[in-house]
Amino acid sequence: MGRDPDFAADLTHPILFEAEWERITAVVDEYDHNRPSHIAVIADPFAGQNILMDGILRRHPDRVIHIPFFSVVKSRDYLAQITGHKDIVVMDHCHFLATRKIGGFAMLDAFLDHISTSERLFITQWNSFTWSYLQATRHIDTFFPVTIDLPDIDRKTLKPLILSRYADEIEFIGDVTPREEPIFSAPHRTVKLPFSNKSFTIPVPRLRQGNGGVNSIHPADAEDAAFDKIIRIADGNYGVAERLWDATFDGKTVRVADIPNIPCTVNLDINESFLLMIILSMESVSVVDLAEIAGPEINLKQALFRLTNQGLVVEEKGYFQIKPEALSCVKGYVTRIRMVW
Amino acid sequence: MAEINVTSAADGSLISSVIPDLGSVITIVLILVAAYLIVKVADYLLRKISEKAGRYRITVTMIIPLLKIVVYVSALYFILKTIFDPGLTELVLFSGLFGAAIGFGLKDLFTDIVGGIVIAFERPYQIGDKIEVSGTYGEVTDIGLRATRVVTPDDSVVSIPNYAIFQEPTASQNAGKTEMMVIIDIYIDSRSDAGLAMNILKDALITSKYVYVSPTRPYTVLLQDYPFYRRVRGKAYVNDLRSEFEFRSEVTRRVWVELSRQGILPPPPTHVPAEVAAK
């Protein structure tokens, strides 16, 4: 196995999000104590936003107060940490400042009150779905003159990032499986005519979907095909792409057919969809916090069971998060039903 | 081609009678069946697609009435072509007969059909819209050539003749969009903290699972003072108009739980708001 890349450590040659990194450092370098241009770094779950935040910590260790949130913020105590001579405040996972319930914006309001009068520069990191929600409902963007949306990555970016982990050569294998289904077939189906008890067997034309497992990848193209497939399934999300790679790479070879492509079938009611959206927006949320948001209208246990059972969320030590491989599917679903805007 | 018999009447005028032969009759029946099947299949498929189209649901369904008109007009054209290749004489004759038919008994039907065509092209409302016409409020489920079908909140299907759009104002609550504004009124005791009540209603609106907010779809909370009570009114968009009543119910329930927790009371029974009493 190769080593994990530590991009933030190598500040002279940042590979991922180079343009975004340059924007942040430019704002920090031009930081005027009278009018700080607070920064909001906005990203989907798993997108690799921590690379930028860690980079700031490493670049300015003597100037930065670091406040990471790991769960819903329920007191103003964190504001007490913002004292002393350090003039930059780096805050991770600021989406935990707001909760989608009546009275759930008190911590956010306290934070916005604080930065409105502070001379320090705040570099904050937000979940993109929470940011969109707060932008629409609370106009939060007016407090952050600099907003940085992390872009999707492409194959050209992902490939060197992944391959730089390994010293040994990796073998990429295209799929070589026998033809399983012809392009066109007409399997027979039994149908019943209305007002009749008789059944008839008729041929129903059918076109094969996909290439039926037939190898159409030239060995020389297998490497690019593998990364193309990973990027497509991950929908350009770096963290998801990384997990797909780890799930496929067996230490020596990568077989294109083995890259997991989970089918996107979502069958949820409005309450389950709401919980799914909350988990997507908060990235990692405890059962206790979910219960407070859900209220008595939602049977939390049953809803979480169905979300888990459909392969959309995973639970770890009492905290629920979106299953990385299902991120693209979940995003598409909640956007289509207008749970996120 | 149909056989055209021309006979002389007693007064000497020409009376043309068109008697289609058996082949033409079968062709006409096939055209009608084909038109009916095309409309039914397309209607079914478009509705299926629209249900999966999320926010574009109503955009997809608005094709249905247009399609019906195109198919039925085409069918009429082919039927006329089958009966006679309409020359000037036949057209004049047909127009005369048609005009007489309208004058004698089909006026209302004809007005309905014209209304259906106007609805299809001008689109004062579309399939999937929530409308109010002639005192009926509900979701449009079908726009036919003769009538518009509306399903009311208590699940009654009401057929509104299409000519109603010429005679009565038509209110479309969502104008072809999936989202729709919902107004929620909360009445509180006049001695209560109105500012706190407004904040609670605002939070309840924007944290609802049914809400939709954007720069063009903002939410508002307003206060109206009356002699013996106060009305806190929230206006916000529900993300899907089919959830209108669920949205209203969910917000109202959550608001009252929080208002009670904060000690904010409804108006005393002796001072029931006039608007509530009227309802």
Interface residues (C-beta under 8 A of the other chain):
Chain A: R100 K101 I102 G103 G104 F105 A136 T137 I270 N271 S273 F274 M277 G295 E297 T335 R336 I337 R338 M339 W341
Chain B: G54 R55 T178 E179 I200 D203 A204 I206 T207 K209 Y210 Y212 V213 S214 P215 Y219 N239 D240 S243 E246 E250 R253 R254 V255 E258
